[in-house]
């Protein structure tokens, strides 16, 4: 067998090695969704309550993460 043909075959085996497990995982996921074991995640809320102020408090004096400073 020629060297060029061998490299093509090795490339095909490499792609099969990556794609076959991926297709198996997608197939299992599809079957579990069809059986109802996996549910779609709920959509996030459009707005946070109070304008999202309590979620946006980073390292501030008003709240959020404090590291022993007063």
TIBAVO-410414 format. One record per residue: x, y, z of N, C-alpha, C in turn; residue number from 0. Coordinates in pm, whole numbers, plus 32768, in hexadecimal, padded with zeros to 4 digits. Atoms other than C-alpha are relative to their C-alpha. Example, Ala and Ser with C-alpha at 12.3 -4.5 7.8 and 13.67 -1.06 7.14 Angstrom:
! residues 2
r nX = 8059, nY = 7F89, nZ = 8000, caX = 84CE, caY = 7E3E, caZ = 830C, cX = 805A, cY = 8078, cZ = 8000, k = 0
r nX = 7FAE, nY = 7F89, nZ = 7FFA, caX = 8557, caY = 7F96, caZ = 82CA, cX = 7FB3, cY = 806D, cZ = 8049, k = 1
! end
This chain:
! residues 70
r nX = 8055, nY = 7F8B, nZ = 8000, caX = 8000, caY = 8000, caZ = 8000, cX = 805A, cY = 807C, cZ = 8000, k = 0
r nX = 7FAE, nY = 7F87, nZ = 8009, caX = 807F, caY = 815A, caZ = 7FB1, cX = 7FF0, cY = 8055, cZ = 807E, k = 1
r nX = 8001, nY = 7FA9, nZ = 7F8A, caX = 80CE, caY = 825E, caZ = 80B9, cX = 7F89, cY = 8060, cZ = 7FFD, k = 2
r nX = 8071, nY = 7FA3, nZ = 800C, caX = 7FC1, caY = 834D, caZ = 8035, cX = 7F7D, cY = 7FBE, cZ = 8027, k = 3
r nX = 807A, nY = 8048, nZ = 7FDE, caX = 7EAF, caY = 8248, caZ = 8057, cX = 7FF9, cY = 7FE4, cZ = 8096, k = 4
r nX = 7FFC, nY = 801D, nZ = 7F71, caX = 7F1D, caY = 81F2, caZ = 81B8, cX = 7FDA, cY = 807B, cZ = 8051, k = 5
r nX = 8021, nY = 7F88, nZ = 7FB5, caX = 7F05, caY = 8359, caZ = 822C, cX = 7F6C, cY = 8022, cZ = 7FF4, k = 6
r nX = 8090, nY = 7FE9, nZ = 8010, caX = 7DA4, caY = 8375, caZ = 819E, cX = 7FB2, cY = 7FA2, cZ = 805A, k = 7
r nX = 8045, nY = 8062, nZ = 7FAB, caX = 7D3B, caY = 8239, caZ = 8253, cX = 800E, cY = 8027, cZ = 8093, k = 8
r nX = 7FEA, nY = 7FD5, nZ = 7F76, caX = 7DD5, caY = 82B7, caZ = 8398, cX = 7FA7, cY = 8079, cZ = 801F, k = 9
r nX = 8058, nY = 7F8C, nZ = 7FED, caX = 7D18, caY = 8400, caZ = 836C, cX = 7F6E, cY = 7FD8, cZ = 800E, k = 10
r nX = 808A, nY = 8031, nZ = 7FF6, caX = 7BD0, caY = 8346, caZ = 8336, cX = 7FEA, cY = 7FBE, cZ = 8088, k = 11
r nX = 800E, nY = 8040, nZ = 7F7C, caX = 7C0B, caY = 8273, caZ = 846E, cX = 8000, cY = 8068, cZ = 8070, k = 12
r nX = 7FFE, nY = 7F97, nZ = 7F9B, caX = 7C5D, caY = 83AD, caZ = 8535, cX = 7F79, cY = 8046, cZ = 8008, k = 13
r nX = 8084, nY = 7FC0, nZ = 8000, caX = 7B19, caY = 8455, caZ = 84C9, cX = 7F96, cY = 7FA3, cZ = 8038, k = 14
r nX = 8062, nY = 8060, nZ = 7FCC, caX = 7A54, caY = 8318, caZ = 8513, cX = 800E, cY = 7FF3, cZ = 8097, k = 15
r nX = 7FE8, nY = 800B, nZ = 7F70, caX = 7AF5, caY = 8305, caZ = 866B, cX = 7FC3, cY = 8076, cZ = 804A, k = 16
r nX = 803C, nY = 7F8B, nZ = 7FC1, caX = 7A77, caY = 8464, caZ = 86B7, cX = 7F6A, cY = 8007, cZ = 7FEB, k = 17
r nX = 808D, nY = 7FEE, nZ = 8022, caX = 7925, caY = 8459, caZ = 8609, cX = 7FA6, cY = 7F92, cZ = 8036, k = 18
r nX = 8055, nY = 806D, nZ = 7FD2, caX = 78A5, caY = 8304, caZ = 8671, cX = 7FD4, cY = 8013, cZ = 8092, k = 19
r nX = 802F, nY = 7FE8, nZ = 7F77, caX = 78A3, caY = 834D, caZ = 87EB, cX = 7FA3, cY = 807A, cZ = 800A, k = 20
r nX = 8056, nY = 7F8A, nZ = 8000, caX = 780B, caY = 84A3, caZ = 87A5, cX = 7F73, cY = 7FDB, cZ = 7FD0, k = 21
r nX = 8083, nY = 802B, nZ = 8032, caX = 76F2, caY = 8406, caZ = 86D9, cX = 7FB9, cY = 7FA6, cZ = 8064, k = 22
r nX = 803D, nY = 8056, nZ = 7F99, caX = 76B9, caY = 8302, caZ = 87E9, cX = 7FC7, cY = 8055, cZ = 8071, k = 23
r nX = 8031, nY = 7FAA, nZ = 7F94, caX = 769A, caY = 8413, caZ = 88F3, cX = 7F85, cY = 804E, cZ = 7FD5, k = 24
r nX = 8076, nY = 7FB9, nZ = 8031, caX = 75AA, caY = 84DD, caZ = 881C, cX = 7F88, cY = 7FA2, cZ = 7FF6, k = 25
r nX = 806D, nY = 8062, nZ = 8009, caX = 74DC, caY = 83A2, caZ = 87E0, cX = 7FC6, cY = 7FDF, cZ = 8088, k = 26
r nX = 8030, nY = 801D, nZ = 7F79, caX = 74C7, caY = 8350, caZ = 8952, cX = 7FB4, cY = 8077, cZ = 8037, k = 27
r nX = 8043, nY = 7F87, nZ = 7FD2, caX = 746B, caY = 84B8, caZ = 89A0, cX = 7F77, cY = 800E, cZ = 7FBF, k = 28
r nX = 8080, nY = 7FF8, nZ = 8047, caX = 7359, caY = 84B3, caZ = 8896, cX = 7F9C, cY = 7F9C, cZ = 8038, k = 29
r nX = 8059, nY = 8067, nZ = 7FCA, caX = 72C9, caY = 836E, caZ = 891D, cX = 7FD0, cY = 8026, cZ = 808B, k = 30
r nX = 8029, nY = 7FD8, nZ = 7F79, caX = 72CB, caY = 83EF, caZ = 8A85, cX = 7F9F, cY = 8075, cZ = 7FFD, k = 31
r nX = 8060, nY = 7F92, nZ = 800D, caX = 7219, caY = 852E, caZ = 8A16, cX = 7F78, cY = 7FCB, cZ = 7FD4, k = 32
r nX = 807F, nY = 8039, nZ = 8031, caX = 7112, caY = 8464, caZ = 895C, cX = 7FB8, cY = 7FB2, cZ = 806D, k = 33
r nX = 803D, nY = 804B, nZ = 7F92, caX = 70D8, caY = 838A, caZ = 8A8F, cX = 7FD7, cY = 8059, cZ = 8074, k = 34
r nX = 8027, nY = 7FA2, nZ = 7F99, caX = 70B3, caY = 84BF, caZ = 8B6B, cX = 805D, cY = 8007, cZ = 8077, k = 35
r nX = 7FA1, nY = 7FFB, nZ = 7F91, caX = 71E3, caY = 848C, caZ = 8C48, cX = 804D, cY = 8083, cZ = 8003, k = 36
r nX = 7FBD, nY = 7F80, nZ = 8008, caX = 7280, caY = 85D2, caZ = 8BCF, cX = 7F98, cY = 8066, cZ = 7FD5, k = 37
r nX = 8060, nY = 7F98, nZ = 8020, caX = 71AA, caY = 870A, caZ = 8BD1, cX = 8049, cY = 807D, cZ = 7FD3, k = 38
r nX = 7FC6, nY = 7F82, nZ = 802D, caX = 71EA, caY = 8855, caZ = 8B25, cX = 800D, cY = 805E, cZ = 8078, k = 39
r nX = 7FED, nY = 7FA2, nZ = 7F92, caX = 7275, caY = 895D, caZ = 8C0F, cX = 7FA0, cY = 8075, cZ = 7FF0, k = 40
r nX = 805C, nY = 7F8E, nZ = 800A, caX = 7186, caY = 8A78, caZ = 8C65, cX = 8049, cY = 807C, cZ = 7FD0, k = 41
r nX = 7FC2, nY = 7F86, nZ = 8031, caX = 71C4, caY = 8BC4, caZ = 8BC0, cX = 801B, cY = 805E, cZ = 8075, k = 42
r nX = 7FE0, nY = 7FA4, nZ = 7F92, caX = 726B, caY = 8CCB, caZ = 8C9C, cX = 7F9A, cY = 8071, cZ = 8004, k = 43
r nX = 805F, nY = 7F90, nZ = 7FF7, caX = 7193, caY = 8DE9, caZ = 8D1E, cX = 8032, cY = 8075, cZ = 7FAD, k = 44
r nX = 7FDB, nY = 7F8E, nZ = 8053, caX = 718B, caY = 8F1E, caZ = 8C45, cX = 8043, cY = 806E, cZ = 8051, k = 45
r nX = 7FC4, nY = 7F9B, nZ = 7FA9, caX = 71DB, caY = 9005, caZ = 8D68, cX = 800D, cY = 7FC7, cZ = 808C, k = 46
r nX = 7FF1, nY = 8025, nZ = 7F75, caX = 725D, caY = 8FD3, caZ = 8EC4, cX = 7FA7, cY = 805C, cZ = 8054, k = 47
r nX = 8050, nY = 7FA9, nZ = 7FA9, caX = 7189, caY = 9057, caZ = 8FE3, cX = 8054, cY = 8077, cZ = 802F, k = 48
r nX = 7FBF, nY = 7F85, nZ = 7FD3, caX = 71DE, caY = 91B9, caZ = 9057, cX = 8069, cY = 8032, cZ = 7F9E, k = 49
r nX = 7FA1, nY = 7FD0, nZ = 8064, caX = 7294, caY = 91FD, caZ = 8F13, cX = 8085, cY = 7FB7, cZ = 8002, k = 50
r nX = 7F84, nY = 804C, nZ = 7FF9, caX = 73A0, caY = 90FE, caZ = 8F68, cX = 806A, cY = 803D, cZ = 8057, k = 51
r nX = 7F9D, nY = 7FBB, nZ = 7FAF, caX = 7446, caY = 91DF, caZ = 9067, cX = 804B, cY = 7FA2, cZ = 805D, k = 52
r nX = 7FBA, nY = 8056, nZ = 7FA1, caX = 748D, caY = 90CC, caZ = 9160, cX = 805A, cY = 7F9C, cZ = 7FB9, k = 53
r nX = 7FAA, nY = 805C, nZ = 804A, caX = 752A, caY = 8FF9, caZ = 904E, cX = 807D, cY = 8044, cZ = 7FCC, k = 54
r nX = 7F8F, nY = 7FB6, nZ = 8038, caX = 7615, caY = 910A, caZ = 8FD9, cX = 805B, cY = 803C, cZ = 8069, k = 55
r nX = 7FAA, nY = 7FC9, nZ = 7F98, caX = 76B2, caY = 915D, caZ = 9128, cX = 807E, cY = 7FAB, cZ = 8008, k = 56
r nX = 7F82, nY = 8048, nZ = 7FFC, caX = 7818, caY = 90F4, caZ = 9106, cX = 8047, cY = 801A, cZ = 8082, k = 57
r nX = 7FB2, nY = 7FE0, nZ = 7F89, caX = 7924, caY = 915E, caZ = 91F9, cX = 7FE3, cY = 8090, cZ = 8029, k = 58
r nX = 8025, nY = 7F79, nZ = 7FD8, caX = 786C, caY = 928C, caZ = 9281, cX = 7FE1, cY = 8002, cZ = 8094, k = 59
r nX = 8023, nY = 7FF3, nZ = 7F73, caX = 781C, caY = 9311, caZ = 93D8, cX = 7F6E, cY = 7FE0, cZ = 8018, k = 60
r nX = 8090, nY = 8016, nZ = 7FF0, caX = 76A7, caY = 92E4, caZ = 9397, cX = 7FDE, cY = 7F6C, cZ = 800B, k = 61
r nX = 801F, nY = 808E, nZ = 7FFA, caX = 76B9, caY = 916D, caZ = 937A, cX = 805E, cY = 7FB3, cZ = 7FA5, k = 62
r nX = 7FAB, nY = 804F, nZ = 8057, caX = 774B, caY = 9057, caZ = 92B2, cX = 806E, cY = 7FBD, cZ = 8051, k = 63
r nX = 7F92, nY = 8045, nZ = 7FC1, caX = 789C, caY = 8FC9, caZ = 9309, cX = 804F, cY = 8063, cZ = 8057, k = 64
r nX = 7FAD, nY = 7FAF, nZ = 7FA8, caX = 7942, caY = 9063, caZ = 9438, cX = 806D, cY = 7FA8, cZ = 8038, k = 65
r nX = 7F8D, nY = 804D, nZ = 7FD3, caX = 7A96, caY = 8FF6, caZ = 94AC, cX = 8035, cY = 8038, cZ = 8083, k = 66
r nX = 7FD7, nY = 7FD7, nZ = 7F7C, caX = 7A9D, caY = 9060, caZ = 9616, cX = 8013, cY = 8095, cZ = 800F, k = 67
r nX = 7FF3, nY = 7F70, nZ = 7FF1, caX = 7A99, caY = 91D6, caZ = 95D5, cX = 7F7B, cY = 803B, cZ = 802C, k = 68
r nX = 807B, nY = 7FC2, nZ = 7FD2, caX = 799C, caY = 92B4, caZ = 9682, cX = 7FFE, cY = 8092, cZ = 7FDF, k = 69
! end
